[in-house]
Amino acid sequence: MAEGTAALADVKVLDLMWAIAGPAATRVLADYGATVVRVESPKRTDICRTVAPFHELPPGPESAVLFHNMNAGKLMMTLDLGTPAGRGVFLDLVRWADVVTEAYTAGTMRHLGLDYEALRAVKPDLIMLSTCLMGQTGPLASYAGFGNLAASITGFGNLCGWPDRAPAGPFGAYTDYIAPRFNAATILAALDHRRRTGEGQYIDLAQAEASIHFLAPTMLDYTVNGRVQTAVGNDDPEAVPHGVYPTAGDDRWLAVAVRNDGEFAALCDVIGQAPLLHDPRFVNAAARRSHREELDAILATWSRSHDAHVAETLLQAAGVPASVAANSRDLCTDPQLVHREHIRQLEHPTYGTTPVEGSRSRLSRTPAAIGGAAPTLGRDNQYVLESILGYDEERITELVIAGALE
């Protein structure tokens, strides 16, 4: 492969994903050069089109910024898979594709007559990924839901919060941002297998199982020690003090984690509390843990009198792990993220520009490139039908009359 050629330049993906966990994975493939044809029906559009923030109010079908972020760089084809003509076009796209991806409730593709066995009949070396909440098999396979629910099912919800309060759960559809990494990686593994053997295969990826990998220590603690971990607020079994402390300004906070005696000495020096080093309550980690509420109060008194960014700089310069608890404004103006162009502004036909996240990984020989803003509904119908499938004008007209493109 010539240097500068996209890593996935020859990969063709037929994308039936929706919401976040699915489209985020195919967005990764598109960033690295795959041709991704997204299929959607105006009769049942992607739920992400209804999720704030929006470019305008009241929102229209193309105004959701989250949808733009998850689907940048893709082609857009509208198809009604409930019609024979629509399914016929879909099968022609299957013959073209290397990979088919879908994120419907388990059994939906089988109900449409478009499950893996049916698709493999027309494309024997096809790779197909199905990803849903609980997977395609098992007693809960038909259990439908989004990442907000999955965070509870997988145990994240029970671990986030405070011991004397109800579980708080992580922010948003947390597991929707874990599963895409597994989706993309398993597709690449299947592509490599096909390259070596000529064989396609079916991938059944449960969002819940993928996310539980992030909780491996809690499951191991139970299987080995019989302990069930519960919410502990900002406490940590190793570091003390360990928490988020108020700073000057409206709702501004500073995270601090002190892992050893050396860092504690540096902390005491920065906050002007050198005598604490000889205080019996804080002479070692065990003592500090027993008196962590008193230590937290001392640190909070200091932090309240400082700007969060100033406090971060002072502590980091002394070797104390500390960071501003960043909000969205901080992230969008962060010098490091700005330098790496984490937020990109892409041209959009309706809104002028729209923001999307950049590609996370930088490949030196085959760099990523975002191929444009997320497509509007049906934008690429003509291109896909003519240039990819080779349909003539008469056949395209017949599809329109049959309602296949709705």
Residue pairs with C-beta under 8 A, 6 or more apart in sequence:
1 7
1 365
1 366
3 365
3 366
4 365
4 366
4 367
5 33
5 366
6 32
6 33
6 366
6 368
6 369
7 32
7 33
7 363
7 366
8 29
8 32
8 33
8 34
9 33
9 34
11 29
11 33
11 34
11 35
11 98
11 99
11 191
12 34
12 35
12 37
12 96
12 97
12 98
12 99
13 26
13 29
13 30
13 34
13 35
13 36
13 37
13 97
13 98
13 99
13 100
13 101
14 37
14 39
14 90
14 93
14 94
14 96
14 97
14 99
14 100
14 101
15 22
15 23
15 26
15 36
15 37
15 38
15 39
15 74
15 101
16 39
16 100
16 101
16 102
16 103
16 104
17 23
17 25
17 26
17 38
17 101
17 102
17 103
17 131
18 40
18 46
18 47
18 48
18 103
18 104
19 46
19 47
19 48
19 103
19 146
19 147
19 176
20 48
20 66
20 70
20 147
20 173
20 176
20 177
20 180
21 103
21 131
21 147
21 175
21 176
21 177
21 179
21 180
21 183
21 207
22 101
22 102
22 103
22 131
22 180
22 183
23 38
23 46
23 48
23 70
23 71
23 103
24 70
24 176
24 177
24 180
24 183
25 101
25 131
25 179
25 180
25 181
25 183
25 184
25 187
26 34
26 36
26 38
26 74
26 101
27 69
27 70
27 71
27 72
27 73
27 74
28 180
28 184
28 359
29 36
29 99
29 184
29 187
30 36
30 72
30 73
30 74
30 370
30 371
31 73
31 359
31 368
31 369
31 370
32 359
32 363
32 366
32 368
33 366
33 369
35 75
36 73
36 74
36 75
37 74
37 75
37 76
37 77
37 93
37 97
37 380
37 384
37 388
38 71
38 74
38 75
38 76
38 77
38 375
39 77
39 78
39 79
39 81
39 90
39 93
40 46
40 76
40 77
40 78
40 79
40 377
41 78
41 79
41 80
41 81
41 406
42 61
42 78
42 377
42 378
42 406
43 80
43 406
45 61
45 377
46 67
48 64
48 66
48 67
48 70
49 61
49 62
49 64
49 67
50 59
50 64
51 64
51 66
51 67
52 59
52 64
52 66
53 64
53 65
53 66
54 63
54 64
54 65
55 63
55 65
55 350
55 351
55 354
56 63
56 351
61 377
62 350
62 376
62 377
63 350
63 351
65 354
65 355
67 374
68 346
68 348
68 354
68 355
68 356
68 373
68 374
69 355
69 356
69 357
69 374
70 374
71 374
71 375
72 346
72 356
72 370
72 371
72 372
72 373
72 374
73 370
73 371
73 372
74 371
74 374
74 375
75 375
75 379
75 380
75 383
75 384
76 374
76 375
76 376
76 377
76 378
76 379
76 380
76 381
77 93
77 378
77 380
77 381
77 384
78 377
78 378
78 381
78 405
78 406
79 86
79 89
79 90
79 404
79 405
80 86
80 403
80 404
80 405
80 406
81 87
81 90
81 112
81 114
82 112
83 402
83 403
83 404
85 398
85 399
85 402
85 403
85 404
86 403
86 404
86 405
87 112
87 113
87 114
88 404
89 385
89 389
89 399
89 404
90 114
91 114
91 119
91 122
92 389
93 384
93 388
93 389
94 100
94 119
94 122
94 123
94 126
95 122
95 123
96 388
96 389
97 123
97 126
98 126
98 127
98 191
98 194
99 126
99 127
99 128
99 129
99 187
99 190
99 191
100 119
100 126
100 127
100 128
100 129
101 128
101 129
101 131
101 183
101 187
102 108
102 109
102 128
102 129
102 130
102 131
103 130
103 131
103 132
104 130
104 132
105 132
105 142
105 144
106 130
106 132
106 134
106 135
106 136
106 137
106 141
106 142
107 136
107 141
107 142
109 115
109 116
109 130
116 126
116 128
116 130
116 202
119 126
119 128
120 126
120 128
120 200
123 200
124 200
125 194
125 198
125 199
125 200
126 200
127 187
127 190
127 191
127 194
127 200
127 201
127 202
127 203
128 200
128 202
128 203
129 183
129 186
129 187
129 190
129 203
129 205
130 136
130 202
130 203
130 204
130 205
131 179
131 183
131 203
131 205
131 206
131 207
132 144
132 206
132 207
133 143
133 144
133 145
133 146
133 149
133 150
133 153
133 206
133 207
133 208
134 140
134 141
134 143
134 153
134 206
134 207
134 208
135 141
135 204
135 205
135 206
135 208
135 209
136 204
137 204
145 153
146 173
146 176
147 172
147 173
147 174
147 175
147 176
147 177
147 207
148 169
148 172
148 173
148 174
150 173
150 174
150 175
150 176
150 207
150 208
150 211
151 157
151 169
151 170
151 173
151 174
151 175
151 211
152 158
152 167
152 169
153 208
154 175
154 208
154 211
154 212
154 215
155 212
155 215
155 218
156 169
156 170
156 174
156 175
156 211
156 214
156 215
157 167
157 168
157 169
157 170
158 167
158 230
158 231
159 167
159 215
159 218
159 229
159 230
159 231
160 167
160 168
160 169
160 170
160 231
161 167
161 168
161 169
161 231
161 233
162 168
162 231
162 232
162 233
163 230
163 231
163 232
163 233
165 231
167 231
168 231
174 211
175 207
175 208
175 210
175 211
176 207
178 207
178 210
178 211
178 213
178 214
179 205
179 207
179 210
179 211
181 210
182 205
182 210
182 213
183 205
183 210
186 203
186 205
187 203
190 200
190 201
190 203
193 199
193 201
194 200
194 201
212 219
218 229
221 227
221 229
222 228
222 229
233 243
234 242
234 243
234 244
235 242
235 243
235 292
236 242
236 257
238 259
239 257
239 258
239 259
240 258
240 285
240 288
240 289
240 292
240 295
241 256
241 257
241 258
241 267
241 288
241 292
241 295
241 296
241 299
242 256
242 257
242 258
243 255
243 256
243 296
243 299
244 253
244 254
244 255
244 256
244 325
245 253
245 254
245 255
245 256
245 296
245 299
245 300
245 303
245 304
246 252
246 253
246 254
246 300
246 303
246 304
247 253
247 254
247 303
247 304
247 306
247 307
247 308
247 311
248 304
248 305
248 306
248 307
248 308
249 307
249 308
252 307
252 308
252 324
252 325
253 308
253 324
253 325
254 303
254 308
254 311
254 312
254 322
254 323
254 324
254 325
255 322
255 323
255 324
255 325
256 267
256 299
256 315
256 320
256 321
256 322
257 321
257 322
258 264
258 267
258 320
258 321
259 321
260 285
261 284
261 285
262 319
263 319
263 320
263 321
264 277
264 282
264 288
265 277
266 315
266 318
266 319
266 320
267 299
267 315
267 318
267 320
268 274
268 276
268 277
269 318
270 314
270 315
270 318
270 320
271 298
271 299
271 302
272 302
273 298
273 302
276 282
276 295
276 298
277 283
280 287
281 287
281 288
281 290
281 291
281 294
281 295
282 288
282 291
282 295
288 295
303 311
306 314
308 324
308 325
309 324
311 322
312 322
312 323
312 324
315 321
315 322
316 322
324 330
326 334
331 337
332 343
337 343
340 358
341 358
342 357
342 358
343 355
343 356
343 357
343 358
344 355
344 356
344 357
344 358
344 370
345 353
345 354
345 355
346 353
346 354
346 355
346 356
346 370
346 372
346 373
347 353
347 372
347 373
348 354
348 373
349 373
349 376
350 376
354 373
354 374
356 370
356 373
356 374
358 368
358 370
359 368
359 370
361 368
362 368
378 405
381 405
382 396
385 391
385 395
385 396
385 399
386 396
391 399
399 405
